[in-house]
Amino acid sequence: MNTCKYTYNKTKLTLSVDKNLIKLAKENKLNISRFLEQKLNIWAYGLVGYDVAF
């Protein structure tokens, strides 16, 4: 696992990202930041209505 500093909706997060995910993203020329942002949007959308602290 790699630890990445990331800002999402003006909230600073520290994410643990699997090394294989980063490698796969690079091999497929994917923007890892954009990929993580999409995943966070999906995750956050599923928590609508819940009291969530980051």
C-alpha positions in Angstrom: 0.0 0.0 0.0 1.1 3.5 -0.8 -0.1 6.5 1.2 -1.3 9.5 -0.9 -2.3 12.9 0.2 -5.4 14.0 -1.6 -7.8 17.0 -1.4 -11.4 16.2 -2.1 -14.1 18.9 -1.9 -11.6 21.1 0.0 -11.2 18.3 2.6 -7.7 16.9 3.0 -7.5 13.1 3.0 -4.8 10.6 3.4 -5.6 7.5 1.3 -4.0 4.1 1.3 -3.8 3.0 -2.3 -2.8 -0.4 -3.5 0.5 -0.4 -5.4 -1.0 -2.6 -8.0 -3.8 -0.1 -8.7 -1.2 2.7 -9.3 0.8 0.4 -11.6 -2.3 -0.6 -13.5 -3.4 3.0 -13.9 0.1 4.0 -15.2 0.1 1.0 -17.7 -3.3 2.1 -19.0 -2.4 5.8 -19.1 -5.2 6.6 -16.6 -5.1 9.7 -14.4 -5.0 8.2 -10.9 -6.2 11.4 -9.3 -9.2 11.5 -11.6 -9.9 7.8 -11.0 -9.8 8.3 -7.2 -12.0 11.3 -7.4 -14.6 9.3 -9.3 -14.4 6.5 -6.7 -14.8 9.1 -3.9 -17.8 10.7 -5.6 -19.5 7.3 -5.8 -18.6 6.5 -2.2 -19.8 9.9 -1.0 -23.0 9.7 -3.0 -23.8 6.4 -1.3 -23.5 8.1 2.1 -26.0 10.9 1.5 -28.2 11.2 4.6 -25.5 9.8 6.9 -23.4 11.8 9.4 -20.0 11.2 8.0 -16.7 12.7 9.3 -13.6 12.4 7.1 
